[in-house]
Amino acid sequence: MSTQACRIRLLGHWRLDLEGRRAQVGNREQRVTALLGLRGTQPRAAVAGTLWPDSTDVRARANLRTSLLRLRSLDAGIVDSGRASVALGPQVLVDVWHLLDRLDQVERLETLDGLDLHAALATLAGPDLLPGWYDDWVLYERERLNHRRIRALDKVASLLLRRGDTRMAISYAEEAVALEPLLESSVALEVQAHLDGGNQSAAVQAFQRYRARLDAELRISPSRELVELLTSAAPVRSRH
């Protein structure tokens, strides 16, 4: 089997491809591979306890053993397990790793030199992690990943504004707002990008959408700083 024959998808929905063909496994086995794909090598006890928190230790360990046997029965080297730990096999590729690499890259950035803006945006604004899965550990990983995505999108948007690329700044800010519509820092970047691009109307619309969401969900108003960002820019824009 080739070194890239086993691919696991966690973004958008779970999927396992072996030699380019989709493999069917049970929900338990899906969760074992997802957990290992997100957290790397884990103690067997930690995997069992995370995936079967309501079971006794004996039952949880038995469930894990059964799941590992079923995965190994595919004869694809999906899992590499020992007496104390378990991991994905060395030839397995997981789509979320590409996203994590991109996040690491953006978090280290001081300038935009060397960053493929369109490719980075496509990666950062990609599908959600395991939608429809509501296990506690999945919710935690999804929220943590989304927070990193938003911070990365905001950072690139800020750098784009600094160099005057308002069109791409708008694209990045809009994706951050889509991930967390109530986060004012992202909305402020979106508003600022529209203003810097000379589009007062779009800035007002972005502000109004945010104000409506805040009122509907939290019964609060936008901060004074965001209001002032919009209103203080109006006279400047109107003179052009």
Backbone as CSV, one residue per row, in Angstrom:
resi,resn,N_x,N_y,N_z,CA_x,CA_y,CA_z,C_x,C_y,C_z
1,MET,0.852,-1.188,0.000,0.000,0.000,0.000,0.892,1.244,0.000
2,SER,0.545,2.255,-0.801,1.378,3.450,-0.899,1.351,4.241,0.382
3,THR,2.315,5.170,0.514,2.416,5.944,1.749,1.294,6.962,1.884
4,GLN,0.531,7.206,0.822,-0.576,8.139,0.899,-1.889,7.443,0.569
5,ALA,-1.973,6.171,0.883,-3.144,5.399,0.490,-4.304,5.559,1.448
6,CYS,-4.040,5.993,2.669,-5.080,6.078,3.692,-5.303,7.536,4.071
7,ARG,-6.492,8.031,3.777,-6.826,9.413,4.073,-8.102,9.464,4.914
8,ILE,-8.067,10.303,5.938,-9.233,10.477,6.808,-9.686,11.921,6.719
9,ARG,-10.962,12.103,6.475,-11.537,13.445,6.412,-12.328,13.704,7.686
10,LEU,-12.031,14.832,8.327,-12.761,15.258,9.516,-13.474,16.582,9.297
11,LEU,-13.111,17.306,8.254,-13.717,18.596,7.959,-14.861,18.405,6.976
12,GLY,-16.028,18.879,7.359,-17.227,18.683,6.542,-17.997,17.464,6.993
13,HIS,-17.372,16.326,6.939,-17.957,15.100,7.478,-16.855,14.053,7.547
14,TRP,-17.078,13.023,8.368,-16.065,11.981,8.501,-16.063,11.105,7.259
15,ARG,-14.864,10.768,6.816,-14.735,9.851,5.681,-13.360,9.203,5.715
16,LEU,-13.318,7.934,5.367,-12.071,7.189,5.274,-11.929,6.657,3.855
17,ASP,-10.822,7.013,3.213,-10.518,6.518,1.866,-9.279,5.649,1.918
18,LEU,-9.401,4.452,1.365,-8.279,3.523,1.262,-8.001,3.269,-0.208
19,GLU,-6.782,3.631,-0.642,-6.411,3.491,-2.055,-7.435,4.179,-2.953
20,GLY,-7.933,5.337,-2.515,-8.864,6.103,-3.330,-10.299,5.646,-3.276
21,ARG,-10.590,4.631,-2.494,-11.964,4.123,-2.409,-12.489,4.310,-0.998
22,ARG,-13.756,4.709,-0.904,-14.349,4.983,0.397,-14.558,3.683,1.165
23,ALA,-14.131,3.686,2.433,-14.293,2.512,3.301,-15.416,2.771,4.297
24,GLN,-16.146,1.735,4.614,-17.255,1.825,5.557,-16.854,1.189,6.878
25,VAL,-16.954,1.986,7.944,-16.700,1.451,9.287,-17.773,1.994,10.216
26,GLY,-17.882,1.390,11.390,-18.910,1.772,12.341,-18.621,3.089,13.052
27,ASN,-19.639,3.577,13.765,-19.510,4.849,14.475,-18.380,4.831,15.504
28,ARG,-18.213,3.703,16.204,-17.150,3.626,17.203,-15.786,3.772,16.562
29,GLU,-15.596,3.088,15.444,-14.308,3.150,14.757,-14.069,4.555,14.176
30,GLN,-15.122,5.182,13.701,-14.992,6.560,13.215,-14.481,7.469,14.323
31,ARG,-15.042,7.303,15.505,-14.651,8.168,16.615,-13.234,7.896,17.101
32,VAL,-12.812,6.648,17.047,-11.419,6.349,17.407,-10.473,7.072,16.458
33,THR,-10.723,6.971,15.158,-9.824,7.612,14.195,-9.889,9.138,14.301
34,ALA,-11.081,9.670,14.562,-11.216,11.125,14.684,-10.444,11.643,15.889
35,LEU,-10.578,10.972,17.006,-9.876,11.396,18.220,-8.366,11.353,18.020
36,LEU,-7.864,10.281,17.426,-6.431,10.159,17.200,-5.947,11.175,16.160
37,GLY,-6.794,11.453,15.169,-6.427,12.440,14.166,-6.302,13.836,14.745
38,LEU,-7.100,14.128,15.759,-7.094,15.455,16.366,-6.072,15.584,17.484
39,ARG,-5.829,14.501,18.205,-4.991,14.610,19.403,-3.685,13.835,19.315
40,GLY,-3.480,13.089,18.241,-2.230,12.361,18.103,-2.177,11.138,19.003
41,THR,-0.969,10.643,19.231,-0.783,9.455,20.065,-1.373,9.677,21.450
42,GLN,-2.152,8.689,21.905,-2.848,8.815,23.179,-2.676,7.539,24.012
43,PRO,-2.645,7.679,25.331,-2.721,6.479,26.168,-4.035,5.752,25.902
44,ARG,-3.966,4.449,25.912,-5.189,3.678,25.654,-6.286,4.040,26.653
45,ALA,-5.912,4.215,27.909,-6.915,4.545,28.926,-7.582,5.879,28.629
46,ALA,-6.808,6.849,28.104,-7.372,8.160,27.788,-8.368,8.065,26.640
47,VAL,-8.037,7.275,25.622,-8.956,7.098,24.492,-10.250,6.432,24.958
48,ALA,-10.109,5.363,25.729,-11.296,4.651,26.214,-12.156,5.555,27.082
49,GLY,-11.531,6.306,27.975,-12.290,7.165,28.861,-12.958,8.316,28.140
50,THR,-12.301,8.848,27.108,-12.874,9.963,26.347,-14.050,9.513,25.498
51,LEU,-13.913,8.375,24.851,-14.950,7.923,23.927,-16.129,7.246,24.624
52,TRP,-15.890,6.656,25.780,-16.983,5.976,26.496,-17.011,6.440,27.950
53,PRO,-17.287,7.723,28.163,-17.199,8.281,29.524,-18.248,7.739,30.482
54,ASP,-19.335,7.217,29.956,-20.410,6.719,30.824,-20.309,5.224,31.096
55,SER,-19.293,4.584,30.532,-19.099,3.156,30.745,-18.095,2.918,31.873
56,THR,-18.114,1.715,32.423,-17.078,1.349,33.386,-15.741,1.259,32.657
57,ASP,-14.661,1.311,33.419,-13.340,1.221,32.808,-13.188,-0.080,32.024
58,VAL,-13.707,-1.161,32.586,-13.600,-2.465,31.921,-14.337,-2.450,30.600
59,ARG,-15.557,-1.939,30.601,-16.352,-1.894,29.378,-15.735,-0.954,28.353
60,ALA,-15.247,0.205,28.797,-14.643,1.166,27.875,-13.406,0.573,27.205
61,ARG,-12.569,-0.109,27.993,-11.377,-0.723,27.400,-11.758,-1.831,26.434
62,ALA,-12.815,-2.573,26.751,-13.282,-3.634,25.847,-13.798,-3.027,24.544
63,ASN,-14.536,-1.924,24.639,-15.017,-1.248,23.431,-13.853,-0.799,22.557
64,LEU,-12.810,-0.276,23.199,-11.646,0.177,22.435,-10.951,-0.991,21.762
65,ARG,-10.771,-2.073,22.477,-10.119,-3.244,21.870,-10.898,-3.720,20.653
66,THR,-12.213,-3.779,20.770,-13.042,-4.228,19.648,-12.907,-3.287,18.457
67,SER,-12.923,-1.979,18.724,-12.807,-1.001,17.641,-11.452,-1.101,16.954
68,LEU,-10.391,-1.278,17.720,-9.059,-1.399,17.125,-8.942,-2.663,16.285
69,LEU,-9.541,-3.745,16.762,-9.526,-4.985,15.975,-10.247,-4.802,14.649
70,ARG,-11.369,-4.098,14.668,-12.121,-3.871,13.429,-11.344,-3.000,12.460
71,LEU,-10.644,-1.991,12.990,-9.829,-1.150,12.125,-8.651,-1.919,11.555
72,ARG,-8.025,-2.747,12.388,-6.894,-3.538,11.896,-7.343,-4.583,10.879
73,SER,-8.608,-4.988,10.953,-9.099,-5.993,10.004,-9.137,-5.463,8.573
74,LEU,-9.087,-4.150,8.421,-9.052,-3.573,7.079,-7.684,-3.749,6.431
75,ASP,-6.690,-4.174,7.219,-5.344,-4.441,6.720,-4.774,-3.240,5.980
76,ALA,-4.954,-2.068,6.580,-4.487,-0.847,5.925,-3.543,-0.047,6.808
77,GLY,-3.192,-0.583,7.960,-2.298,0.150,8.848,-2.891,1.434,9.370
78,ILE,-4.200,1.460,9.570,-4.865,2.679,10.015,-4.446,3.037,11.433
79,VAL,-4.332,2.036,12.287,-3.961,2.302,13.672,-2.680,1.552,14.019
80,ASP,-1.943,2.155,14.942,-0.707,1.570,15.446,-0.833,1.546,16.967
81,SER,-1.146,0.383,17.508,-1.440,0.314,18.937,-0.455,-0.605,19.653
82,GLY,-0.126,-0.190,20.883,0.697,-1.007,21.758,-0.056,-1.297,23.041
83,ARG,0.648,-1.790,24.024,-0.012,-2.126,25.286,-0.488,-0.874,26.013
84,ALA,0.239,0.235,25.847,-0.092,1.426,26.631,-0.661,2.576,25.812
85,SER,-0.366,2.609,24.507,-0.782,3.763,23.713,-1.328,3.327,22.365
86,VAL,-1.971,4.287,21.700,-2.538,4.017,20.381,-2.407,5.277,19.543
87,ALA,-2.165,5.100,18.243,-1.993,6.228,17.324,-2.466,5.806,15.947
88,LEU,-2.627,6.778,15.059,-2.850,6.449,13.665,-1.547,5.945,13.061
89,GLY,-1.672,5.092,12.064,-0.492,4.562,11.403,0.297,5.644,10.689
90,PRO,1.577,5.435,10.444,2.444,6.472,9.857,2.070,6.862,8.438
91,GLN,1.310,6.019,7.720,0.949,6.352,6.346,-0.390,7.070,6.234
92,VAL,-1.043,7.300,7.360,-2.355,7.933,7.346,-2.214,9.451,7.226
93,LEU,-3.038,10.053,6.384,-3.118,11.503,6.254,-4.506,11.961,6.697
94,VAL,-4.555,13.055,7.442,-5.818,13.588,7.946,-5.961,15.023,7.455
95,ASP,-7.118,15.375,6.897,-7.269,16.691,6.283,-7.079,17.839,7.268
96,VAL,-7.460,17.634,8.525,-7.348,18.721,9.491,-5.884,19.107,9.753
97,TRP,-4.964,18.201,9.470,-3.552,18.532,9.678,-3.113,19.663,8.757
98,HIS,-3.630,19.696,7.537,-3.298,20.784,6.616,-3.802,22.112,7.167
99,LEU,-5.004,22.112,7.727,-5.545,23.318,8.342,-4.683,23.756,9.525
100,LEU,-4.271,22.811,10.356,-3.433,23.145,11.515,-2.082,23.713,11.078
101,ASP,-1.511,23.154,10.012,-0.254,23.696,9.486,-0.434,25.137,9.016
102,ARG,-1.568,25.401,8.352,-1.841,26.755,7.876,-2.032,27.714,9.050
103,LEU,-2.719,27.268,10.081,-2.907,28.102,11.264,-1.569,28.421,11.915
104,ASP,-0.709,27.423,12.022,0.630,27.654,12.583,1.381,28.698,11.754
105,GLN,1.262,28.585,10.428,1.951,29.524,9.550,1.459,30.956,9.779
106,VAL,0.139,31.130,9.822,-0.428,32.477,9.989,-0.084,33.041,11.358
107,GLU,-0.119,32.197,12.376,0.171,32.680,13.734,1.618,33.162,13.879
108,ARG,2.507,32.670,13.018,3.913,33.107,13.065,4.168,34.352,12.212
109,LEU,3.194,34.723,11.386,3.393,35.812,10.432,3.640,37.155,11.113
110,GLU,4.554,37.905,10.540,4.711,39.320,10.883,4.358,40.198,9.694
111,THR,4.536,39.664,8.493,4.104,40.325,7.261,3.419,39.277,6.398
112,LEU,2.861,39.723,5.276,2.155,38.799,4.379,3.071,38.211,3.316
113,ASP,4.348,38.517,3.378,5.291,37.997,2.390,5.288,36.470,2.417
114,GLY,5.142,35.887,1.242,5.184,34.436,1.132,3.870,33.735,1.385
115,LEU,2.823,34.463,1.758,1.526,33.841,2.016,0.671,33.898,0.761
116,ASP,0.221,32.743,0.298,-0.728,32.670,-0.813,-2.101,33.009,-0.255
117,LEU,-2.549,34.233,-0.481,-3.761,34.725,0.172,-5.003,33.931,-0.196
118,HIS,-5.141,33.569,-1.458,-6.338,32.835,-1.888,-6.336,31.408,-1.334
119,ALA,-5.177,30.761,-1.370,-5.090,29.398,-0.836,-5.303,29.402,0.673
120,ALA,-4.722,30.394,1.357,-4.885,30.471,2.804,-6.344,30.704,3.181
121,LEU,-7.015,31.575,2.430,-8.428,31.846,2.724,-9.274,30.597,2.515
122,ALA,-9.012,29.869,1.444,-9.772,28.652,1.176,-9.598,27.632,2.297
123,THR,-8.395,27.556,2.859,-8.143,26.603,3.940,-8.778,27.063,5.243
124,LEU,-8.570,28.327,5.595,-9.071,28.839,6.875,-10.590,28.901,6.907
125,ALA,-11.210,29.113,5.757,-12.665,29.247,5.708,-13.336,27.965,5.234
126,GLY,-12.656,26.846,5.378,-13.193,25.576,4.906,-14.311,25.031,5.778
127,PRO,-14.711,23.800,5.520,-15.841,23.200,6.238,-15.593,23.075,7.739
128,ASP,-16.680,22.975,8.486,-16.616,22.841,9.936,-16.088,21.460,10.320
129,LEU,-15.578,21.366,11.528,-15.060,20.094,12.028,-16.209,19.197,12.487
130,LEU,-16.334,18.061,11.855,-17.286,17.018,12.247,-18.674,17.570,12.597
131,PRO,-19.314,18.278,11.680,-20.659,18.783,11.969,-21.618,17.636,12.234
132,GLY,-22.519,17.843,13.181,-23.476,16.805,13.544,-22.978,15.868,14.625
133,TRP,-21.721,15.994,15.038,-21.193,15.212,16.153,-21.266,16.087,17.401
134,TYR,-21.829,15.559,18.466,-22.056,16.364,19.664,-21.411,15.774,20.912
135,ASP,-20.453,14.875,20.727,-19.685,14.383,21.859,-18.962,15.566,22.506
136,ASP,-18.791,15.516,23.820,-18.156,16.633,24.528,-16.775,16.946,23.967
137,TRP,-15.982,15.912,23.688,-14.630,16.151,23.199,-14.641,16.748,21.798
138,VAL,-15.643,16.402,20.983,-15.747,16.991,19.643,-16.130,18.467,19.744
139,LEU,-17.095,18.779,20.610,-17.488,20.171,20.800,-16.292,21.010,21.239
140,TYR,-15.486,20.461,22.140,-14.300,21.174,22.624,-13.316,21.403,21.483
141,GLU,-13.024,20.366,20.701,-12.060,20.497,19.618,-12.578,21.436,18.531
142,ARG,-13.876,21.362,18.245,-14.462,22.235,17.227,-14.360,23.700,17.643
143,GLU,-14.691,23.976,18.906,-14.632,25.350,19.389,-13.199,25.863,19.401
144,ARG,-12.271,25.029,19.846,-10.868,25.444,19.872,-10.347,25.731,18.471
145,LEU,-10.714,24.881,17.525,-10.271,25.076,16.146,-10.880,26.341,15.550
146,ASN,-12.163,26.579,15.815,-12.808,27.767,15.276,-12.224,29.043,15.860
147,HIS,-11.862,29.021,17.139,-11.225,30.191,17.731,-9.900,30.498,17.031
148,ARG,-9.133,29.466,16.737,-7.865,29.684,16.036,-8.116,30.190,14.616
149,ARG,-9.139,29.662,13.965,-9.473,30.123,12.618,-9.828,31.613,12.628
150,ILE,-10.657,32.009,13.569,-11.095,33.403,13.634,-9.905,34.321,13.891
151,ARG,-9.056,33.934,14.840,-7.883,34.761,15.129,-6.987,34.894,13.898
152,ALA,-6.831,33.796,13.160,-5.989,33.828,11.961,-6.609,34.710,10.880
153,LEU,-7.912,34.561,10.661,-8.594,35.385,9.663,-8.504,36.866,10.030
154,ASP,-8.713,37.179,11.297,-8.617,38.569,11.754,-7.197,39.111,11.570
155,LYS,-6.213,38.284,11.879,-4.828,38.741,11.762,-4.481,39.080,10.324
156,VAL,-4.854,38.192,9.394,-4.552,38.461,7.990,-5.337,39.680,7.506
157,ALA,-6.600,39.800,7.919,-7.391,40.974,7.536,-6.724,42.259,8.011
158,SER,-6.210,42.253,9.227,-5.528,43.436,9.760,-4.280,43.768,8.955
159,LEU,-3.495,42.752,8.614,-2.290,42.977,7.821,-2.636,43.479,6.423
160,LEU,-3.725,42.976,5.875,-4.173,43.434,4.561,-4.604,44.894,4.600
161,LEU,-5.299,45.279,5.650,-5.695,46.678,5.793,-4.465,47.574,5.914
162,ARG,-3.463,47.064,6.612,-2.247,47.852,6.811,-1.551,48.149,5.486
163,ARG,-1.648,47.211,4.550,-0.999,47.450,3.255,-1.970,47.954,2.192
164,GLY,-3.234,48.181,2.575,-4.185,48.814,1.675,-4.938,47.898,0.744
165,ASP,-4.892,46.599,0.982,-5.633,45.644,0.139,-7.012,45.430,0.747
166,THR,-7.926,46.354,0.487,-9.241,46.301,1.135,-10.101,45.164,0.605
167,ARG,-9.951,44.811,-0.663,-10.788,43.751,-1.233,-10.546,42.422,-0.524
168,MET,-9.282,42.034,-0.379,-8.999,40.784,0.300,-9.263,40.894,1.797
169,ALA,-9.044,42.070,2.364,-9.344,42.255,3.786,-10.822,42.004,4.061
170,ILE,-11.682,42.480,3.171,-13.118,42.240,3.315,-13.410,40.748,3.278
171,SER,-12.790,40.035,2.355,-13.031,38.587,2.233,-12.650,37.862,3.517
172,TYR,-11.487,38.201,4.077,-11.041,37.557,5.315,-11.951,37.926,6.489
173,ALA,-12.296,39.205,6.598,-13.143,39.629,7.706,-14.522,39.001,7.623
174,GLU,-15.070,38.912,6.426,-16.395,38.309,6.266,-16.404,36.849,6.685
175,GLU,-15.326,36.135,6.382,-15.264,34.726,6.793,-15.161,34.613,8.308
176,ALA,-14.428,35.519,8.936,-14.353,35.510,10.403,-15.726,35.779,11.011
177,VAL,-16.453,36.722,10.451,-17.800,37.031,10.945,-18.736,35.843,10.736
178,ALA,-18.580,35.149,9.631,-19.421,33.977,9.381,-19.191,32.894,10.428
179,LEU,-17.962,32.757,10.898,-17.651,31.760,11.920,-18.206,32.155,13.283
180,GLU,-18.153,33.449,13.601,-18.667,33.930,14.884,-19.326,35.297,14.673
181,PRO,-20.606,35.294,14.333,-21.284,36.540,13.966,-21.380,37.571,15.082
182,LEU,-21.187,37.164,16.334,-21.321,38.102,17.444,-19.984,38.656,17.941
183,LEU,-18.899,38.328,17.258,-17.587,38.794,17.686,-17.312,40.170,17.087
184,GLU,-17.289,41.175,17.928,-17.209,42.555,17.432,-15.882,42.864,16.764
185,SER,-14.806,42.264,17.206,-13.506,42.569,16.601,-13.492,42.239,15.114
186,SER,-14.126,41.142,14.741,-14.191,40.772,13.321,-15.114,41.708,12.556
187,VAL,-16.234,42.070,13.167,-17.153,43.013,12.527,-16.471,44.355,12.317
188,ALA,-15.696,44.798,13.306,-14.992,46.074,13.182,-14.013,46.045,12.002
189,LEU,-13.345,44.918,11.801,-12.448,44.794,10.658,-13.218,44.852,9.346
190,GLU,-14.376,44.192,9.318,-15.202,44.232,8.114,-15.656,45.665,7.814
191,VAL,-16.134,46.341,8.845,-16.579,47.731,8.669,-15.418,48.612,8.205
192,GLN,-14.255,48.481,8.872,-13.098,49.288,8.507,-12.654,49.023,7.078
193,ALA,-12.695,47.776,6.661,-12.276,47.441,5.301,-13.194,48.084,4.271
194,HIS,-14.490,48.065,4.524,-15.422,48.719,3.604,-15.180,50.231,3.579
195,LEU,-14.946,50.810,4.753,-14.689,52.242,4.806,-13.411,52.605,4.062
196,ASP,-12.357,51.835,4.292,-11.089,52.109,3.618,-11.211,51.948,2.108
197,GLY,-12.129,51.071,1.693,-12.373,50.885,0.265,-13.331,51.903,-0.315
198,GLY,-13.798,52.827,0.515,-14.684,53.876,0.042,-16.132,53.471,-0.103
199,ASN,-16.518,52.360,0.516,-17.896,51.872,0.383,-18.632,52.080,1.702
200,GLN,-19.100,53.295,1.918,-19.803,53.636,3.151,-21.075,52.803,3.313
201,SER,-21.776,52.575,2.206,-23.032,51.831,2.264,-22.810,50.406,2.767
202,ALA,-21.786,49.732,2.254,-21.499,48.368,2.696,-21.078,48.343,4.156
203,ALA,-20.339,49.362,4.587,-19.949,49.441,5.993,-21.168,49.574,6.891
204,VAL,-22.113,50.420,6.492,-23.342,50.591,7.267,-24.143,49.298,7.308
205,GLN,-24.223,48.606,6.183,-24.962,47.346,6.140,-24.342,46.300,7.051
206,ALA,-23.010,46.215,7.064,-22.335,45.266,7.952,-22.621,45.610,9.408
207,PHE,-22.573,46.895,9.719,-22.882,47.342,11.079,-24.321,47.014,11.455
208,GLN,-25.253,47.265,10.569,-26.667,47.021,10.863,-26.966,45.540,11.051
209,ARG,-26.314,44.689,10.259,-26.505,43.243,10.440,-26.024,42.822,11.822
210,TYR,-24.883,43.351,12.202,-24.333,43.018,13.520,-25.235,43.531,14.634
211,ARG,-25.705,44.756,14.514,-26.586,45.326,15.536,-27.864,44.512,15.669
212,ALA,-28.419,44.060,14.548,-29.650,43.254,14.587,-29.400,41.907,15.262
213,ARG,-28.254,41.293,14.984,-27.942,40.005,15.619,-27.762,40.174,17.120
214,LEU,-27.058,41.223,17.516,-26.863,41.475,18.944,-28.203,41.672,19.652
215,ASP,-29.062,42.449,19.043,-30.356,42.724,19.666,-31.199,41.465,19.751
216,ALA,-31.195,40.663,18.691,-32.025,39.466,18.657,-31.540,38.397,19.624
217,GLU,-30.230,38.242,19.752,-29.687,37.132,20.537,-29.284,37.514,21.958
218,LEU,-28.817,38.745,22.146,-28.303,39.127,23.462,-29.020,40.332,24.072
219,ARG,-29.837,40.987,23.275,-30.542,42.179,23.747,-29.573,43.266,24.221
220,ILE,-28.481,43.426,23.488,-27.524,44.487,23.785,-27.221,45.233,22.498
221,SER,-26.506,46.348,22.626,-26.155,47.183,21.483,-24.663,47.095,21.200
222,PRO,-24.245,47.448,19.983,-22.811,47.487,19.687,-22.084,48.468,20.590
223,SER,-20.798,48.257,20.739,-20.009,49.125,21.611,-19.923,50.541,21.044
224,ARG,-19.605,51.478,21.923,-19.440,52.862,21.498,-18.305,52.970,20.483
225,GLU,-17.255,52.167,20.658,-16.119,52.230,19.745,-16.518,51.862,18.317
226,LEU,-17.374,50.837,18.178,-17.799,50.446,16.835,-18.700,51.511,16.222
227,VAL,-19.590,52.079,17.023,-20.460,53.150,16.526,-19.620,54.334,16.068
228,GLU,-18.615,54.688,16.873,-17.774,55.830,16.526,-16.928,55.561,15.285
229,LEU,-16.500,54.313,15.102,-15.756,53.964,13.894,-16.568,54.293,12.657
230,LEU,-17.836,53.971,12.709,-18.707,54.201,11.555,-19.060,55.679,11.403
231,THR,-19.467,56.301,12.491,-19.943,57.685,12.392,-18.815,58.678,12.149
232,SER,-17.650,58.439,12.728,-16.543,59.373,12.531,-15.995,59.312,11.114
233,ALA,-16.195,58.174,10.454,-15.700,58.042,9.084,-16.619,58.702,8.080
234,ALA,-17.902,58.886,8.419,-18.872,59.393,7.448,-18.513,60.759,6.882
235,PRO,-18.139,61.755,7.719,-17.809,63.058,7.154,-16.595,63.013,6.241
236,VAL,-15.612,62.156,6.626,-14.411,62.043,5.796,-14.744,61.486,4.439
237,ARG,-15.558,60.445,4.410,-15.909,59.813,3.130,-16.785,60.722,2.276
238,SER,-17.623,61.544,2.939,-18.588,62.348,2.183,-17.915,63.482,1.419
239,ARG,-16.674,63.865,1.781,-16.017,64.960,1.107,-15.354,64.531,-0.205
240,HIS,-15.272,63.201,-0.440,-14.609,62.722,-1.676,-15.607,62.656,-2.807
